[in-house]
Amino acid sequence: MGSVINASVRLREGLHFTAVADSGRPIELDSPHEGKSDLAGPSPMETVLMALSGCTAMDVISILRKKRQPVTGLEVRAQGTRGDEYPKPYTEIELVYRCSGNVEPAALERAIELSRERYCPVWRMLGATVTIRYRYEIVPSLDEAN
């Protein structure tokens, strides 16, 4: 049997919840409602994109470091397109990897492929029902390339 992870959410007010998992680190979840625009945190669907971005970013940076690539920064941006009908799941997600340093393109490409194929459980789960595309760019500095 695999490992078990526990998570829970607790209502604060409106649609604002505090979420906590086994790590003990809480995050605030919220969603616009009744004209509310001052949100306490991301929506659950936003956290799905953040989880995918974070999961694959951790894989890619670890792989690049193991390959001794001179990576100085990594940013992964995710853009999700949701369906028109409820429950409006993501139908497509595009990931953009922005890597800085004198990194070999083939090494970055392979690191992303390993994340997709072998290491990132979030990608594996989402990829079963969502089309996930990616592209990458290698930039001198993440600050200069924004």
Secondary structure, DSSP 8 states (H G I E B T S, - for coil): ------EEEEEEETTEEEEEETT---EEE----TT----SS--HHHHHHHHHHHHHHHHHHHHHHHTT--EEEEEEEEEEEE-SSTT--EEEEEEEEEEEES--HHHHHHHHHHIIIII-HHHHHHHTTSEEEEEEEEES-TTTT-
